[in-house]
Amino acid sequence: MRIHKVLAQASVDLIRAVFNDGKVLDHELAKAFKANRKWGKRDRGFIAETTFEVTRWRRALAYLAQDDSVEALCTVQWTRMGYAIPDWWDRHEIAFESIAAREEQLADQPRAIRESVPDWLDRRGVEELGDAWESELTILNNRTRVYLRVNTLKATRAEAIAWLAGNGITAEAVDGLPQAIALNPGKTLPRSLLENGMFEIQDAGSQMIAPLVDPQPGEYVIDACAGAGGKTLHLAALMQNQGTLLAMDVQPSKLRELERRAKRADASALIETTLIGPTTIKEYKGVADCLLIDAPCSGLGTLRRQPDLKWRLTEEKIEHLHSIQTELLNSYPTMLKPDGRLVYATCSLLPSENQMQLERFLERGDFKLLEEEMILPSVLGYDGFYAAVLRKYANE
């Protein structure tokens, strides 16, 4: 298999943008593919695999190459992918004959090197998760399947699977999740097939959150950290398009994307959006039957899909996220009616963002904890999530 100069340089440029400039890999890939429409499926696959795997295995590849330059990391990764390194490529004096020996030695290196995470993150994982950190981290370095959520406002799961089959995409139902389907391992979904609104790309773990809110048709439901609306659209389907679903966020661009997706999903009549400002929470005091706080978090449960995240995170950022989570729990629940239902969720594995936040919140004495869910990648194979379901006391 040949490596083309243009594709090799594009891969290096993308990885450098992630490592040096803190760019989001998914976003950078999408921009590159949009700007280079002549790249074929194989070209895009080469670039995507190179960039994701170099990002995922950054420290392990540097150990194998004995060089941490992006060019050296790519060189070793391409060797792992089965490519012959062309003469025109700068090999950075890598001793290829010794790579095989170092591959065998890699298992004896410190975990932060062999699992490719920053030292501080490895220490934090051990401090918060103990022995469980090792197994979770190993799973988070494995690739995962693409999961879709069927939009039941437009189709049944059986109809969606049949429609995909008619478009050359094989998918199967996911046990225990009535709207979830999974593509075959290694397969992706062309974005054009999302435009009919029949389904959304949404990890199976994420699909477990909205049902915990248990929204009923006709209720007033608030998704307080809606972002671009993945869980908002799931809530809309569970409400059968009946009632009011208010999606809130601090970023106008995300709400605009949510509105576009809601229209595509036939949920525009149900979903309202509002930008969070200084008085927003007071304006909606006591109106909601259900409230979802899908809080900003470290995102460590999603490293299988976002390996670049571990290089953007810092301990200072996590501490800052703690303060945001605390503030949201202190202020947003006032939007609930008495006897209202609250779900606090993150896509983090760290107790400091999850159980410890809930322990402090429950000290207020105005909420009762009904259940907690810890969705572990090592157990289910999905992205990692935490969710706590609480009810507001009726006399508050």
Beta strands, then each sheet from edge to edge (+ up, - down):
strand 1: 147-150
strand 2: 171-173
strand 3: 180-183
strand 4: 199-201
strand 5: 220-223
strand 6: 244-249
strand 7: 271-275
strand 8: 288-294
strand 9: 336-346
strand 10: 367-375
strand 11: 385-392
sheet 1: 2+ 3- 1+ 4-
sheet 2: 7+ 6+ 5+ 8+ 9+ 11- 10+
end
